[in-house]
Amino acid sequence: MECIVHFEVMHHDGVKELRGLIYPKEGNIPTESDFLQMFEEMGYKLRLEDRENLVFKPVEAGADYDRVRVRRLDTGEKSYKEDGDLKSLLTNLIPRSSRPL
C-alpha cells in the first residue's frame, strides 16, 4: 500500500509544503520509524518532538529549518486529516516508548 505524506518544513525564511511516500504493510498506517526513514531519505535528520501533532525537530544544530510537521496522510482509500483521525490513530498506534531515535 502506498501512503502519501503531506508535510510542511518551517525554514527560517518561510514554510515549504512538501510530500513524501511511505509503503506500509496493507491495512496499516505509517509508524514513527517509517516517518523518520522517509525524512532521512529526503535529507532531513529528525527526531519526533510532539507525537500527538506529528512535529519533528532537526537533530543537527546547524539545520536551516526549525521543524517539520505532518499535515495529512493519503492512502488512496481514506485521507486522514491532522485535526481528528490522524491524531487519534497515530496516538494509539505509535509506541510510546522513550527509546532513542
Secondary structure, 3 states (H helix, E strand, C coil): CCEEEEEEEEECCEEEEEEEEECCCCCCCCCHHHHHHHHHHCCCCEEEEECCCCEEEECCCCCCEEEEEEEEEECCCCEEECCCHHHHHHHHHCCCCCCCC
